[in-house]
Amino acid sequence: MSRDAPIVVSPPTAETGLARIRRRMVSAAVAAGRDPGTLTLLAVSKGQPIDALRDLLRQGQRAFGENYVQEALPKIAALRGEDLSWHFIGRLQSNKTREVATHFSWVHSLDRLRLAERLSAQRPDHLAPLDCCIEVNLNQEASKSGIDLPAVAALVAAIDRLPRLRLRGLMGMPAPQADPARARASFAALRDCLATCGGALDTLSMGTSADFEAAITEGATLVRIGTALFGPRLPRGTVPEG
Ligand SMILES: *Cc1c(COP(=O)(O)O)cnc(C)c1O
């Protein structure tokens, strides 16, 4: 290399993962003609150690999403006293509903009336009603969780009758291998479904690291972002406690 070769120094960047994601969210909203103030960022902290959550917390992040009750409880305990909202976004099992009803303020993955009834019955009286989204299955082939779009209206009506739940909207996640055009069509379908559900529902929980900008274009009000904020996850069962 010649002595005169220009030395390219990348500018020092103070911009963190959080700032970068927020900026991309704002750009996507503005490009879609939407008010960025209507968007919520849920930091999906499954597979992340407590220090990574503390780091985001220091930067002002307040909403965290977890998939596994056993992993979440020590984090919730460690950060008790902070004014945080904890969102359960994982597969809900009936033997875990009491812990979810007690320790979380949101559940995004409601897909059975039986689970909704348990959560409503188990929500402690001193807490506000549990905010909930119905999870909709957006990839008909590999249907693992969520209900099909045509079944949404009936479940909305049934959940509306439960006193200790507050139904907020719909959650969906396209197949991980879906191409961007198909993911976008799925987001649009979820938005159209919400529009048929009546005025009280205000939440469209859709979009992850891979596709949150497309989700915002199609009307997401809450995006659930993990790896693009935190970096790679630790393998399950290896997240240190406390
Ligand atoms: C893990 C997870 C996310 C976050 O996924 P990333 O690709 O890390 O952004 C969002 N939603 C649900 C339901 C998840 O399980």
Ligand as a Chemical Component Dictionary entry (heavy atoms), coordinates in Angstrom:
data_LIG
# 
_chem_comp.id                   LIG 
_chem_comp.type                 NON-POLYMER 
_chem_comp.pdbx_formal_charge   0 
_chem_comp.three_letter_code    LIG 
# 
loop_
_chem_comp_atom.comp_id 
_chem_comp_atom.atom_id 
_chem_comp_atom.alt_atom_id 
_chem_comp_atom.type_symbol 
_chem_comp_atom.charge 
_chem_comp_atom.model_Cartn_x 
_chem_comp_atom.model_Cartn_y 
_chem_comp_atom.model_Cartn_z 
_chem_comp_atom.pdbx_ordinal 
LIG C1 C1 C 0 -38.322 -13.662 18.898 1  
LIG C2 C2 C 0 -39.560 -12.968 18.481 2  
LIG C3 C3 C 0 -39.531 -11.686 17.923 3  
LIG C4 C4 C 0 -38.229 -10.934 17.633 4  
LIG O1 O1 O 0 -37.566 -11.507 16.560 5  
LIG P1 P1 P 0 -36.215 -10.808 15.979 6  
LIG O2 O2 O 0 -36.024 -11.504 14.685 7  
LIG O3 O3 O 0 -35.135 -11.111 16.972 8  
LIG O4 O4 O 0 -36.480 -9.372  15.848 9  
LIG C5 C5 C 0 -40.731 -11.065 17.634 10 
LIG N1 N1 N 0 -41.910 -11.674 17.848 11 
LIG C6 C6 C 0 -42.000 -12.919 18.357 12 
LIG C7 C7 C 0 -43.335 -13.532 18.556 13 
LIG C8 C8 C 0 -40.826 -13.611 18.678 14 
LIG O5 O5 O 0 -40.920 -14.848 19.170 15 
# 
loop_
_chem_comp_bond.comp_id 
_chem_comp_bond.atom_id_1 
_chem_comp_bond.atom_id_2 
_chem_comp_bond.value_order 
_chem_comp_bond.pdbx_ordinal 
LIG C1 C2 SING 1  
LIG C2 C3 SING 2  
LIG C2 C8 DOUB 3  
LIG C3 C4 SING 4  
LIG C3 C5 DOUB 5  
LIG C4 O1 SING 6  
LIG O1 P1 SING 7  
LIG P1 O2 DOUB 8  
LIG P1 O3 SING 9  
LIG P1 O4 SING 10 
LIG C5 N1 SING 11 
LIG N1 C6 DOUB 12 
LIG C6 C7 SING 13 
LIG C6 C8 SING 14 
LIG C8 O5 SING 15 
# 
